[in-house]
Amino acid sequence: MAWRKEMQIDTMLTDYKPPEVLVKYAATSFICFDKEGSIVRHVDCGRIDIKGTYTFYRILPVFRKLE
């Protein structure tokens, strides 16, 4: 339970604000939910900087704790 509170797992979906760089440069968009309730996304691979995005995600504090 301490881990859930520290990582803000219970409020992640309502309180999470993505970093500005992701909002501005993300090459992905939400389309809809499928029949099973899963998210359907479109990823424009031609516009995304895979190496830069991977590097950015690796420095986020939540992922740093998981390594």
N, C-alpha and C positions, 0 to 999 in steps of 0.2 A: 504494500500500500504506500509506503514511503516513496518508492520509485515512481509510482503512478502520479503522486502529488508533485514530486520534484520535476518530472518530465511533462507535467500538465496534460496527461493523457485524456482525462475526463472532459477537459474544456478545449481540446485541440481543434475540433471542428467549428466551434463557435467563436473562439478568441484568436485564432491564428491569422496573422497578417503577413502575407508573403513579402520578402524583401523587394525593394523598389526595382532592383536590377532584373528580377524575375518577371515582375509585372510589365516592365518596359520591353524586355528583350525575349521573353519566352515565345517559342515557336509552337505552342500547343494551345488547343482550345477545347473547352467542354462542348460536347454535342448534345447529349441526352443521357438518359438511363435506359438500359436494355430491359427486356422482359423479366430478367432475374434481379434487377435492381443494381447492376454493376454500371459504373461510369463508362461512357463511350467518349473517347477523346480523339481529336485529329492532331497528329504531330507532323508539322511541315519540316521534314528532315533536310530539305535544301536550304532552309534559313537558320538552322540551329548550329551553334558552335559546340559540338559534342565535348571536345577537350575542355573548353572553358566552362561549360555547364558542369561537367564532372568535377573539375577543380573547385568550383564555387560550392557545390553540395558537400564536398569533403571537408570544407572549413566551417560548415554550420555546426554550432555547439551540440545540437542533439545527435548528429551523426558522429561527432568526435568521441562522445561517450560510448558509442556502440562498438568502436573499434577495439 
